[in-house]
Every structure is written in C-alpha cells, then in structure tokens.
C-alpha cells in the first residue's frame, strides 16, 4: 500500500512552485526527486495532476503518493542505546557523538538504525531504504536527542509538526570569536554548495528556507558558548549559519578553521527536544546534559583560552 501525504498550502507558500514547496517539507526529498514524482503523476493539486512549475495558491490541497519503500537490508546490532522515552509510538534517544544516524556507503554498521533494529522491530517505513523510523537527523559528530517513530501514523504526525515548526529543538555550541550581542536570528536559505557537493552553503539558488535563533550563554577570550534554537531543520544548518555570520563552530572539520579546540568534530549538542505526542497530543520535552568531552572544553576555556 502506497503512503500518502496530504497538506494544505498556506499563505507562506502562495505563488511558489509546487516542486519547491514539496521539497521544503522534508530534507530527504530533493527537488529532482520531487520533480520525478510529479512526472510519474504521484502528485495532485486539488485532485488534478500538475507540472513541476505549477504556482501554488493559498488553500490548495496537495496530495503526494510516496513510492513504495524498497526492501531494507540492514543488519540489527546489539549496540547500547541511551533511551530517554519509549512507548508504542515514539522513542527518544540520546545519540553519542561519533555515531552515524543511518547506514550509508562506508557506514553500513554501527549506526543508530542498526541499534534501533535490534532494540525494536516495529519502526515506521515511510522513509524507505536504510532509514526506518528516522524522522529527523543530527550529524555524526553532533551528540544529543532524536525522536524515532515506531509506526507510520507517528512518523507522519511528527513530520507534520516539523513542517509546522512546532517541534522544540535547542542546541548548545562553542563557536570561534566573541559574539558582542546577546541574541540574534539568522534567516538565510541553505542549499548544496556547487563547488563542493559534500558541503552546504547559504544560497538563493536551490536554497531552502532556514532560520536559526541564538543566544549567548558565556563569553571567553576567543570563543563564545551559545544556545541555538532551530525554526527549520536543514542539513548542517547551525554549522552553516554560524560560519555565514563569521562565528564557525569550534572543531568543525568542514566549516571551521584548522586551528581550533581539542575536540574531534564540531562542538555541538542537541540538548533539548520537545514535541506533541502523535497519539495523545500531550506536549513532551526532554533535556540531555552536555557530554563529558564538551564539559571538558568549557572547563578549559574558563581557565583561559
């Protein structure tokens, strides 16, 4: 049975191309993938098939019939999980830094998905190959909280909350430089870097809306300890946005300077996660403390960097 996603176009997306709007809903849905779905007549607007350049109108009803997931061939592995919450619909896990979320070429074992498949066998399949239950992701060297869907109902409900920007996601980070102002908002679209396909960058061309709010927690001689709150969830969003305004994350091998703090990977921790339970509607919020290596960096900075 084919999975179906239905939503209404609100004023925010009025007069936007339909392929751009659908791609904005899920970071796993590239513009080219959405365009293929439209060609395959898997997308309707107001019960009519449209072309990729169709301009949306507020109130349009969009239906996307997702292709059948391909068979999943991932080995379950008995890897310990730091579980903060679990019931029949949702699981919240605190991912350690250094763990890849889902399998990919070169990382087919030791991932969070391998561990989840050993822990429970009732994960959602909406994301298809290699990504069961994964509603949102954090990078390999970012630690912190993730929500995992155990069935398709929960998955769709959690994705809807991400689209509506009602999920609470707060991160702690250490950045290069001393930020003079206490609060700030970065509103700049993020897309694939044409010069380096492994990187993301701020770009109008094929960029998707990205908004990051930050506040300063502590200042040091050459660094700043901040908290970031995501309004959107683009790939590498905090890392790209902080580099864009001139304060790259400490330890970041892709977006930061080579001379940095002694940490293997970016100093970034997804510390707070909050959402409405997909079945009961109750708001749940969880907080994971900073990992020991992050705390050691702060102690080092407090002694004088």
N, C-alpha and C positions, 0 to 999 in steps of 0.2 A: 504494500500500500504506500502510495506516494505521500510524503509530508507536505503540508500546505501552510504557508504563512500569509495571513491577511492583515492589512492595515489601512487606515485612512490617511490621506495626505492632509497635513495641517498647513497653516499659513506660512510656516517656516520654509516649506519646500514648494510653495506656489511658483509656477513658471520655471521650475528646474527640470532638466532632462530626467526621464524615468530611469535610465540606466545608472545615472549618478545617484539618484535618491535610493535605489535598492542597494547599491554598493555601499552606501553610507550606513546601512543598518547593521552590517556585520563585517568585521575586519577580515574575515576569511573569504568574503565574497568580493573578488576583484572585479573591476569594471568590465574586463574582457570576458570573464566568466558569466556575468550578468547579461552581457550582450549576446552570448551564445544561448543562454536560456530564452531570451526574447526571440531569437531566430528559431529556436526549437518550439516556439509557441507554448512555453511554460509560464508565461506572464500574461495576465489580463488586467485591464483597467476598465472598471465599470462593465465587466463581462465581455469586453472586446479585446482582441489581440491588437497590440500596438507595435510600432517600431522603436528602436532604441532612442531616437531623437524626439520622441513624444514629450511635449511640455506639460507637466502636471498642473492640475488646478486644485485649489483647496476643496476638500470634500470628496475627491476621487477615492474610489475603493480599489485597492491594488491587491491582487492575489498572485502569489508566487508558488508554483508547484515544484518543489525541490526534487531533483533527480534521485532515484533510489540509491542509498548508500552502497558502496562497493563492499565486498567481503572484507572482514577485518582479520588480519594475520599478525597479531601482536602477542608475544609470549607473556603470560602473567608471571610476576616475580614477587617473591615474598620479601618486600622491602618495607621496613617500619614506616608508618605514617603518623604524623602529629595531628590528630583529628580534634578539632575544636567543637564540632557539632555534627550529628548524624541522625537522620530519621529515614522513613521510607521514600522520601522525595529528594532530599538535599543532603549534601555532605560539605562541610567546610574544613579545609586542610591548610596547615601552615607549612608551606614548601621551603625546604632549606636552600641556601644559595649553592650553586653548583649543579642543581638537578634540572634537567630539561623537562618541560611540561609534557610534550607529546613526541612520539617517535618521528624521526626524520632520517634521511640517508646519513649514515655516520653515527647516529644516536638511536639505534633500534632497541637498546636495552638500558635498564637503569633509569627510565623516565617515570614521571608521575603516573602516566597512563598504565605502564607496566605494573606499577604498585597498586593502582586502583583496581585493575582487572583481577588481581589476586585477592584483594580485600572484599570486593563485592562484584556480583555478576549481573547486576541489574542497572547498568548505566544507559543513558539515552544514546540514540544513534543518529540524531539529527545532523551532526557534523560529518558523518560518513567515515571514510577511511582514516584510521590511525588516531582519531580524536574523540573517542566515546566520552560523553558526559562533560566535556570541556566547554564551558560557557564563555570564559574569558581567560586570558593568559598573562603570565608575567615572565620576564626574560630568565634565562638560565641562571645568571649571577645575581638576580634580584630575589631576595627572600620575602616570605610573607603569605598572606591569606588569599585563598582561591575558593570560589564556590563551584561545586560539581553537581550536575543534575543526574538523578538516578532513573528518570523516565522522560519521555518526550513532552509530557504536559509540563513538568517542572522546567525543562530546558526552554520551551517556548515562553513560559511566564517570566523566567529570569532574563532571557534575551529582550523581551518587551520592556522590562524595567531598565535595561541598559540603553535601549533606544530612547526611552522617555527621560533618561538621565536622572532616575530616582534612586540609583544604587549609590551608596556612600563608599568612596574609595580614597583613603588617606595614606600617603607615603611619607616616610622620613628619608632625608637625603643629606649628604655633605657635598657642598659644591666649592669649586675654586673661586677665590675672590671674596670680597666683603660687600654684601648687598646693603646699600645705605638705607633703603626704605623698608618698613616693617611688613608691608603687604603688597601683593601685586597679582595681576591677571595677565596671562599670555593667551591671546586669541589669534592663532596663526595656523593656516591649513598645513597638513603634513601629507607627503606622498613619497614615493620611491625616488631615490637620488639617481638621476640618469647617468651620472659619471661613475657611480659605484652602486650596483644593484643590491649589495648586501646592507646598504645604509638607507635610512630615511632622512628626509630634509624638509624644511619649510618651503613650500612651493604652491603657487596658484595652479600650475599645470598638473592636472590629475590629483591635486591635493584634496584631502577630506577635512572637514571642519574639525578643529582640535582646540580645546580650551583647558588650560591648567591654571588653578589658583594656588598661590603660595603665600606662606607667612614665615618670617624669620623667628627661629627659636633661640638661637645663640650665635654670637659672632666671635671669631678668633682673628688672629693677626693676618692670616692669608686665606682663611676658609670661612664658610657660613653653614650652620646647621639649620635646615629648613623642614617645614612640613608642606607637602603638596596635596591638593585635593583635585581629583580628576572630574571634569564635567563630561568629557568624552574619553574613549579608550583606544587611541591609535597605537600602532606598533611603535615602541621606543619613545612614546610621547614625552614623558618627563625628560628623558635624556636629550632628545632633540630640542625641546623648548628651552631648557636651561642653557644649552650651548648657544642657541639662537640669540638669547639676550646677554650672552657674554659670561655666563657662570656655569661652565660644564661640570658634570658630576665628577667627584674625586674617584680615581680608579677606573674610569670608563675607558676600555680599550679601543672603542670605536669613535667616540665623540669627544674625548678629553685629551689633555696634554700628556706627554710621556712622563714628565716629571710630576709625580703625584704622591699620594699617601700609600703606605704599605698595606694594600688590600688587593686581593685577586678578583678583579671585576668591580663594577660600579658600586658605590656606597649608597644603596637604595633598598628600602624595606617597606613592603606593603603591610602597614601596621594595623589599619582599621578597615573593616568590611561590614557594610550594613545593607539589608535588603528586606523586602516584604516576602514572607513565606509564600511560595506559589500556591499552596492549598488553603492555608488558614488566613492569609493576608496579614498575619502578625508581623510587626517590624522586628527584625533580629539584628543585633550588632555585636561584632566580635573585635577584640583587640589582642594582637600578638606582640610581646615585648621585643625590643631590639635584640638581634643575635649577638653572642659574645664578641665576635670579631668587630662588629660595629661599635659596641660599647668600648672596646679597647682603643679604637681610633679616637673616640670622643675624649677619653682619658688622656691620650697622647696630646691632643690639641689643647686641652685645658692646662696641661703642663707647659705649654708654649710651643707653637708650631714654627 
